Amino acid sequence: MPAFFSRFSTVLRLYADRLKAFSLNARLYLLSVVISGAAMGVFRLLFNFYVLALGYDEALLGTLIALSSLSALLSALPMGYLVDRLGHKPALLLGSGLSGLAVVAMVLFPSVGVFVSMNLLLGLAQSLSGVTMGPFLMENSGEKERTYLFSFTSGLQTVSGFIGNWVGGYLPTWLGAWRGVAPTSATAYALALGAIVAAAALGLLPLLFLRPLHLSRAERSLFAPLTYLGRQFNTIGKLILPTFLTSIGAGLIMPFMNVFYRQVHHQPDPVIGTLFAWGSLAMGVGLLIAPPLADRWGKVPLVVVTQLLSIPFLALMGFAPWFPLSAAAYYIRLTLMNMGLPVYQAFVMERVEPGARGTVASLVSMANNFGWAFSPTVSGWLQVRYGFGPAFLGTLVLYSLAVFCYWYYFWRPQPGSAALPATSATFQRPAHLNK
């Protein structure tokens, strides 16, 4: 036992040292992440219920999710290229602002046409914010604290999502009682979604104080990203393929988890909100402990082991006959599957030249959104006809293939060839962080 406490104390001191190394830009970004993450936690929980309460079905939900992801998919490459040319601060501000605008429009003008157009806009906004995050974190961190910053960012997103999901589970009840309507009515859900827009606007304030990073003229070259892609086409393809497979599997089932627990396990909104909230907290804890494990095992081994262990719990989550068993599996799977994702994102960014990071991040975003653009439509069709079973089976197969790709490309011994290193970083600490 004393040895355990000694090791735990050492890890805490190491973590504190890495957190102190975060730059001012990184700290401002993390503050924005906390505020906007809580608001988006409410949105993700309640939007599906809002659409269903208006009288629409799961098929429309699948279409809306697909359209949002399709918009993010199609816009990712030009958005990443634009970020490489113009900079991160304007992209982060514009992405956050457009997301808030889309939510406001869907609350004020609820109709199929508005839902379709605003989900397209939401996908564009998420694409812009998403392709900016990785390069921004990479360029505002050094090798010493980089893995910690990537994981801490994701951890704060999920912990703030815990608050958003928990509050979101009760917001329709509170606001519905205030207006004298049922908590499952469209009015109650609209009020709850409208309330988060004001909170999301606060997330813009820290971004206003970011200090822009100016790349060299060569790194800003119009053709720098394209030249890099041409030289490194095979390597980039290997880096992206596991994300592509995971996205197809995730799109089959993850957007519908709230509907799954309502229809299959017959749980009310507060229970589902609490489940998602504690799930976000569990995932956040996993993300926060990932960096020391990556230091000890290596980035890719951590990804392979944790995602492989998550697969049996995904099966248990989808096919367990009792809600408590499914909920327990949900927590474990969520933690294991996601704790290595920011570590892998750092792994990818370390292997990209500064002038092409936005473009490569956009390709990763495209891979991530491809499955979410098409899988929800397929899943919605399957759910209407056959229930959730086929969707869960498809996700199990695709996740297994993704784990195999991580192992095959980046961890498997490859005699006679130089494999990509699993832990070392290619780029040194940016000069502007040494000031």
Residue pairs with C-beta under 8 A, 6 or more apart in sequence:
11 292
14 292
15 148
15 291
15 292
18 144
18 145
18 148
18 291
19 145
19 148
19 152
21 142
21 144
21 145
22 30
22 141
22 145
22 149
22 152
23 140
23 141
23 433
24 211
25 136
25 140
25 210
25 211
25 213
26 137
26 140
26 141
26 149
28 206
28 207
28 209
28 210
29 92
29 136
29 137
29 140
29 153
29 206
29 207
29 210
30 152
30 153
30 156
31 206
32 92
32 96
32 203
32 204
32 205
32 206
32 207
33 153
33 156
33 157
33 160
33 203
34 156
34 160
35 160
35 199
35 200
35 202
35 203
35 206
36 96
36 160
36 200
36 203
37 156
37 157
37 158
37 159
37 160
37 161
37 164
38 160
38 161
38 163
38 164
38 167
38 199
39 164
39 196
39 197
39 199
39 200
39 203
40 99
40 161
40 164
40 200
41 160
41 161
41 162
41 163
41 164
41 165
41 167
41 168
41 276
41 277
41 280
42 164
42 165
42 167
42 168
42 171
42 192
42 193
42 195
42 196
43 103
43 164
43 168
43 193
43 196
44 161
44 164
44 165
45 164
45 165
45 168
45 169
45 258
45 272
45 273
45 276
46 168
46 171
46 172
46 189
46 192
46 193
47 106
47 193
48 61
48 255
48 256
48 258
48 259
49 172
49 184
49 189
49 258
49 269
50 110
50 186
50 189
50 190
50 193
51 60
51 61
51 64
51 115
52 58
52 61
52 259
53 184
53 185
53 186
53 189
54 110
54 186
56 112
57 384
58 256
58 259
58 380
58 383
58 384
59 380
59 381
59 384
60 112
60 115
61 255
61 256
61 259
61 376
61 380
62 255
62 256
62 376
62 377
62 378
62 379
62 380
62 381
63 116
63 376
63 377
63 380
64 115
64 116
64 119
65 119
65 251
65 255
65 372
65 376
66 251
66 372
66 373
66 374
66 375
66 376
66 377
67 116
67 119
67 120
67 123
67 373
68 119
68 120
68 122
68 123
68 126
68 372
69 123
69 251
69 369
69 370
69 371
69 372
69 373
69 374
69 376
70 120
70 123
70 369
70 373
70 374
71 119
71 120
71 121
71 122
71 123
71 124
71 127
72 123
72 124
72 126
72 127
72 130
72 365
72 369
72 372
72 373
73 123
73 127
73 365
73 366
73 369
73 370
73 373
75 123
75 124
75 127
75 128
76 127
76 130
76 131
76 362
76 363
76 365
76 366
76 369
77 359
77 362
77 363
77 366
78 362
79 91
79 124
79 127
79 128
79 131
79 362
80 131
80 225
80 358
80 359
80 360
80 361
80 362
80 363
80 365
81 225
81 358
81 359
81 362
82 91
82 358
83 91
83 128
83 131
83 132
83 135
83 358
83 361
83 362
84 135
84 220
84 224
84 225
84 355
84 356
84 357
84 358
84 359
85 220
85 222
87 212
87 213
87 214
88 132
88 135
88 136
88 139
88 210
88 212
88 213
89 207
89 210
89 212
91 128
91 129
91 131
91 132
92 129
92 132
92 136
92 207
92 210
93 204
93 207
93 208
94 125
94 128
95 125
95 126
95 127
95 128
95 129
95 130
95 132
96 125
96 129
96 200
96 203
96 204
96 207
97 125
97 204
98 121
98 122
98 124
98 125
98 128
99 122
99 125
99 126
99 129
99 200
100 197
100 200
100 201
101 121
102 118
102 119
102 121
102 122
102 125
103 118
103 122
103 193
103 196
103 197
103 200
104 194
104 197
105 114
105 117
105 118
105 121
106 114
106 115
106 118
106 193
107 190
107 193
107 194
107 197
110 186
110 190
123 369
127 362
127 365
127 369
130 361
130 365
130 368
131 358
131 361
131 362
131 364
131 365
132 358
132 361
133 153
133 361
134 150
134 345
134 348
134 349
134 357
134 361
134 364
135 349
135 357
135 358
135 361
137 146
137 149
137 150
137 153
137 346
137 349
138 146
138 346
138 349
138 350
138 352
138 357
138 427
139 213
139 354
139 357
139 430
140 149
140 213
140 430
140 433
141 149
141 150
141 429
141 430
141 433
142 428
142 429
142 430
142 433
143 425
143 427
143 428
143 429
144 429
146 346
146 350
146 425
147 290
147 291
147 294
147 295
147 299
147 342
147 343
147 346
148 291
150 342
150 343
150 345
150 346
151 287
151 288
151 290
151 291
151 294
151 339
151 342
151 343
152 287
152 288
152 291
153 342
154 287
154 338
154 341
154 342
155 284
155 285
155 287
155 288
156 284
157 284
158 280
158 281
158 283
158 284
158 287
158 338
159 280
159 281
159 284
161 276
161 277
161 280
161 284
162 277
162 278
162 279
162 280
162 281
162 284
163 277
164 196
164 277
164 280
165 273
165 274
165 276
165 277
165 279
165 280
166 273
166 274
166 277
167 273
168 192
168 273
169 269
169 270
169 271
169 272
169 273
169 274
169 276
169 277
170 270
170 273
171 191
171 192
171 195
172 183
172 184
172 185
172 188
172 189
172 191
172 192
172 269
173 183
173 188
173 269
173 270
175 188
175 191
175 192
175 195
176 182
176 183
176 185
176 187
176 188
176 191
177 183
178 191
179 187
179 188
179 191
181 187
181 188
182 188
183 269
184 269
213 430
213 432
215 354
215 355
218 224
218 355
219 353
219 354
219 355
220 355
221 355
224 353
224 355
224 356
225 355
225 356
225 358
225 359
225 360
226 359
228 352
228 353
228 355
228 356
228 359
228 360
229 236
229 356
229 359
229 360
229 363
235 351
235 420
236 360
236 363
238 405
238 409
238 410
238 420
239 348
239 351
239 364
240 363
240 364
240 367
241 367
241 405
241 409
242 402
242 403
242 405
242 406
242 409
243 364
243 367
243 368
243 402
244 367
244 368
244 370
244 371
245 371
245 398
245 399
245 401
245 402
245 405
246 368
246 371
246 398
246 399
246 402
247 367
247 368
247 369
247 370
247 371
247 372
247 375
248 370
248 371
248 374
248 375
248 398
249 371
249 375
249 394
249 395
249 396
249 397
249 398
249 399
249 402
250 371
250 372
250 375
250 395
251 371
251 372
251 373
251 374
251 375
251 376
251 379
252 371
252 375
252 376
252 378
252 379
252 391
252 392
252 394
252 395
252 398
253 260
253 318
253 379
253 388
253 391
253 392
253 395
255 372
255 376
255 379
256 376
256 379
256 380
256 383
256 388
256 391
257 276
257 330
258 272
258 276
259 383
260 388
261 267
261 271
261 272
261 275
261 323
261 326
262 268
262 269
262 272
264 387
264 388
265 323
265 326
267 275
267 323
275 327
275 330
278 331
279 330
279 331
279 334
282 331
282 332
282 334
282 335
283 334
283 335
283 338
283 339
285 335
286 334
286 335
286 336
286 338
286 339
287 338
287 339
287 342
289 339
290 302
290 306
290 339
290 340
290 342
290 343
291 343
293 302
294 302
294 340
294 343
294 423
297 305
298 422
298 423
299 340
299 343
299 344
299 346
299 347
299 422
299 423
300 344
300 347
300 406
300 410
300 411
300 422
301 411
301 422
302 339
302 340
302 343
303 340
303 341
303 343
303 344
303 347
303 406
304 403
304 406
304 407
304 411
306 336
306 337
306 339
306 340
307 336
307 337
307 340
307 399
307 402
307 403
307 406
308 403
309 336
310 332
310 333
310 336
310 337
310 399
311 396
311 399
311 400
311 403
313 329
313 330
313 332
313 333
313 336
314 329
314 333
314 337
314 392
314 395
314 396
314 399
315 392
315 396
316 325
316 326
316 329
316 333
317 326
317 329
317 330
317 333
317 392
318 326
318 388
318 389
318 392
318 395
319 389
319 392
320 326
320 329
337 399
344 406
345 364
347 422
348 360
348 364
349 357
349 360
349 361
350 425
350 426
350 427
351 420
351 426
352 360
354 427
371 398
379 391
382 390
382 391
383 391
409 420
410 419
410 420
410 422
411 422
412 419
413 419
